[in-house]
Amino acid sequence: MKERDMVHPTDRELSRRSFLKGTVLAGAGVGAMGALAACAPSGAKDDLASTGVAADSVTWDKETDIVVVGFGGAGSAAAIEARKAGAEVVILEASSVGGGSTALNGGLIYLGGTPLQKEHGIEDSAENFLNYMMQMAGPSANVDALKLIAEQSEDIYNWCLEQGIDFSGEVLEAHLPDGEEGICLGYTGNELSREAQKVATPAPRGHVAQPEATGMGFFRPLKAAVEGSGAEVLYEAVATSLITDENGRVIGVCADYDGGSKNVKANKAVILAGGGFTSNEEKVRDHLPYKANPGWPVTNPNEDGSCIQMAQKIGADLKGMSETQIGFSVYTINDRACEGILVDENGLRFTAEDEYGAFIGKRIVQRGEHAYLIVGNNLKSIMDEAEQTPVAEGATIQELAAAISVDADSLAHTVATYNDMAEGGIDFQFGKEPKHVVALNEAPFYAYDASAENTYYMTQGGLRVDLDLHVIDSEGAVIPGLYAAGLCSNLIFGQYFGSGSSMLWCFFSGRAAGTNAAAE
Ligand SMILES: Cc1cc2nc3c(=O)[nH]c(=O)nc-3n(C[C@H](O)[C@H](O)[C@H](O)COP(=O)(O)OP(=O)(O)OC[C@H]3O[C@@H](n4cnc5c(N)ncnc54)[C@H](O)[C@@H]3O)c2cc1C
């Protein structure tokens, strides 16, 4: 991600929306008990929501086949496919422009076995991609879902091209920390790790949306495609609750727009696509099981989990709410920075320094508040160029340890062990790539802050969905008339495969939700 693109929600923005929602939800409760006019404030309990009403007892302000909540990547994909299948679509979008985190992102989508890879002579296939994802996901892998995603990877790539997304450029045969202008493909995950190479031939899979290599490369063409499809988009329209009939079927959405609360009828289905809950800091922290809290949210102000909450109110189940991606990437600083070593507050190494940032970040918060990247003088100029400022310097490792309050014997032992391994060029401890296993023996030595507060995070947990993207209730049954897509839903995330996996999930889930909802 690019620092300039990051948006941190302000208290003002959040409280304004919370206030709006609080009043609107209350009104929905009253409507549920009598004829549901508009979701006007009334002081009734939020959790009654708009459940169990007869469709003909509701005053509908608008009617369509499918209501999509959220106009980001997943919502766009859902709307485009639903329109293609002949359904009428209304999108409710809280902001005045749409795009959500999709428009702000680093422009990466993670795909394997695509024509673009072939064009550039890169050996990859759906099977190789699947093997990699399975290895990364470990024992908790959802095999059926990952298989389907790997099989559809080529389709998703072609679909992106159909929407006008441009992946032209050169291949970077190295770690690609962010989307980069003119680079169409790079390594954005753990493909080069020893663990991954046991099962899959490494291939660059981070496809970069051009021309500016940011999320606008996705959203600009998607927005045009949605508008061209005939879907209606209502901006500054905040969905506040779901309306269900006597049988528990979702029949519409209560939303706040045009200065009031409105009931929008969905004759086929509602698709929730409002993103995760990263900007709801309290909720994120409630779910995290680690010793230390992660640092800063990578999000947009409307990513407050409202879609998740709406569905929860009518009984939806959740999946993997603690599966927040926590990142700290050394190769983002500079590939050669990986020649240093990461140590915790006890002076112990805990990871391969060239590993994917989403794995390193999680290990940092698992181990405690403080961690450091230790480098020798040979890397100082590289760190300077990357505008990194050391927190401490020492003429010896022991002196450096004292400066960062780490046990001197422990750090000296860690460095000595590492230097022994460097002689043979093999990291027996964590499997760092041989080219990065370089002895730390040039004084002075420097410590850079790699503490928990320097990690970033974004949520991955959300509404439990099945392979058809139906939302599932706490009894394991499908909630009729309700689908979810993108980061408010979760079927695969437990482990993260590489930067670009979120957009892969958004397009996979959005397309399927749109097609399936249209077929209702
Ligand atoms: C700075 C940054 C960099 C990133 N880099 C990458 C990357 O390179 N590759 C990658 O795969 N992932 C990346 N991510 C993560 C990825 O962008 C998101 O996970 C993904 O865009 C989520 O898509 P979505 O469609 O689920 O939600 P969004 O794109 O966030 O869209 C949701 C939309 O719903 C709207 N909304 C929310 N609640 C309501 C409501 N109640 N009523 C009406 N509308 C509502 C929001 O305003 C928003 O427009 C990045 C994220 C950020 C913030």
The ligand as an SDF file (V2000), in Angstrom:
LIG
                    3D

 53 58  0  0  0  0  0  0  0  0999 V2000
   -4.6180    1.5290    1.3120 C   0  0  0  0  0  0  0  0  0  0  0  0
   -5.0640    0.1230    1.0130 C   0  0  0  0  0  0  0  0  0  0  0  0
   -4.2560   -0.6860    0.2270 C   0  0  0  0  0  0  0  0  0  0  0  0
   -4.6600   -1.9990   -0.0750 C   0  0  0  0  0  0  0  0  0  0  0  0
   -3.9570   -2.7180   -0.9970 N   0  0  0  0  0  0  0  0  0  0  0  0
   -4.4980   -3.8570   -1.4850 C   0  0  0  0  0  0  0  0  0  0  0  0
   -3.9990   -4.4700   -2.6670 C   0  0  0  0  0  0  0  0  0  0  0  0
   -3.1030   -3.9550   -3.3410 O   0  0  0  0  0  0  0  0  0  0  0  0
   -4.5710   -5.6380   -3.0800 N   0  0  0  0  0  0  0  0  0  0  0  0
   -5.5990   -6.2290   -2.3890 C   0  0  0  0  0  0  0  0  0  0  0  0
   -6.0670   -7.3110   -2.7760 O   0  0  0  0  0  0  0  0  0  0  0  0
   -6.1250   -5.6330   -1.2960 N   0  0  0  0  0  0  0  0  0  0  0  0
   -5.6420   -4.4540   -0.8710 C   0  0  0  0  0  0  0  0  0  0  0  0
   -6.2560   -3.8040    0.1610 N   0  0  0  0  0  0  0  0  0  0  0  0
   -7.4900   -4.3980    0.7040 C   0  0  0  0  0  0  0  0  0  0  0  0
   -8.6190   -4.2910   -0.3410 C   0  0  0  0  0  0  0  0  0  0  0  0
   -8.5420   -3.0590   -1.0190 O   0  0  0  0  0  0  0  0  0  0  0  0
   -9.9810   -4.4330    0.3160 C   0  0  0  0  0  0  0  0  0  0  0  0
   -9.9980   -5.6060    1.0770 O   0  0  0  0  0  0  0  0  0  0  0  0
  -11.0640   -4.5340   -0.7570 C   0  0  0  0  0  0  0  0  0  0  0  0
  -11.0070   -3.4040   -1.5980 O   0  0  0  0  0  0  0  0  0  0  0  0
  -12.4450   -4.6410   -0.1390 C   0  0  0  0  0  0  0  0  0  0  0  0
  -13.3780   -4.5720   -1.1900 O   0  0  0  0  0  0  0  0  0  0  0  0
  -14.9200   -4.5750   -0.8640 P   0  0  0  0  0  0  0  0  0  0  0  0
  -15.6200   -4.4500   -2.1550 O   0  0  0  0  0  0  0  0  0  0  0  0
  -15.2360   -5.7100    0.0230 O   0  0  0  0  0  0  0  0  0  0  0  0
  -15.1150   -3.2530    0.0040 O   0  0  0  0  0  0  0  0  0  0  0  0
  -14.8350   -1.7450   -0.4120 P   0  0  0  0  0  0  0  0  0  0  0  0
  -14.0330   -1.6280   -1.6280 O   0  0  0  0  0  0  0  0  0  0  0  0
  -14.3420   -1.0590    0.8090 O   0  0  0  0  0  0  0  0  0  0  0  0
  -16.2850   -1.2100   -0.7790 O   0  0  0  0  0  0  0  0  0  0  0  0
  -17.3160   -1.1760    0.1810 C   0  0  0  0  0  0  0  0  0  0  0  0
  -18.2190    0.0070   -0.1100 C   0  0  0  0  0  0  0  0  0  0  0  0
  -19.3780   -0.1100    0.7100 O   0  0  0  0  0  0  0  0  0  0  0  0
  -19.7380    1.1500    1.2080 C   0  0  0  0  0  0  0  0  0  0  0  0
  -20.5190    0.9190    2.4310 N   0  0  0  0  0  0  0  0  0  0  0  0
  -20.0850    0.4140    3.6070 C   0  0  0  0  0  0  0  0  0  0  0  0
  -21.1170    0.3060    4.4690 N   0  0  0  0  0  0  0  0  0  0  0  0
  -22.2160    0.7420    3.8130 C   0  0  0  0  0  0  0  0  0  0  0  0
  -23.5900    0.8740    4.1710 C   0  0  0  0  0  0  0  0  0  0  0  0
  -24.0400    0.5200    5.3750 N   0  0  0  0  0  0  0  0  0  0  0  0
  -24.4500    1.3690    3.2490 N   0  0  0  0  0  0  0  0  0  0  0  0
  -24.0200    1.7320    2.0150 C   0  0  0  0  0  0  0  0  0  0  0  0
  -22.7270    1.6260    1.6300 N   0  0  0  0  0  0  0  0  0  0  0  0
  -21.8420    1.1320    2.5200 C   0  0  0  0  0  0  0  0  0  0  0  0
  -18.4260    1.8700    1.4060 C   0  0  0  0  0  0  0  0  0  0  0  0
  -18.5920    3.2680    1.3660 O   0  0  0  0  0  0  0  0  0  0  0  0
  -17.5940    1.3460    0.2250 C   0  0  0  0  0  0  0  0  0  0  0  0
  -17.6730    2.1960   -0.8910 O   0  0  0  0  0  0  0  0  0  0  0  0
   -5.8660   -2.5070    0.4830 C   0  0  0  0  0  0  0  0  0  0  0  0
   -6.6650   -1.6940    1.2970 C   0  0  0  0  0  0  0  0  0  0  0  0
   -6.2920   -0.3800    1.5320 C   0  0  0  0  0  0  0  0  0  0  0  0
   -7.2020    0.4960    2.3450 C   0  0  0  0  0  0  0  0  0  0  0  0
  1  2  1  0
  2  3  1  0
  2 52  2  0
  3  4  2  0
  4  5  1  0
  4 50  1  0
  5  6  2  0
  6  7  1  0
  6 13  1  0
  7  8  2  0
  7  9  1  0
  9 10  1  0
 10 11  2  0
 10 12  1  0
 12 13  2  0
 13 14  1  0
 14 15  1  0
 14 50  1  0
 15 16  1  0
 16 17  1  0
 16 18  1  0
 18 19  1  0
 18 20  1  0
 20 21  1  0
 20 22  1  0
 22 23  1  0
 23 24  1  0
 24 25  2  0
 24 26  1  0
 24 27  1  0
 27 28  1  0
 28 29  2  0
 28 30  1  0
 28 31  1  0
 31 32  1  0
 32 33  1  0
 33 34  1  0
 33 48  1  0
 34 35  1  0
 35 36  1  0
 35 46  1  0
 36 37  1  0
 36 45  1  0
 37 38  2  0
 38 39  1  0
 39 40  1  0
 39 45  2  0
 40 41  1  0
 40 42  2  0
 42 43  1  0
 43 44  2  0
 44 45  1  0
 46 47  1  0
 46 48  1  0
 48 49  1  0
 50 51  2  0
 51 52  1  0
 52 53  1  0
M  END
$$$$
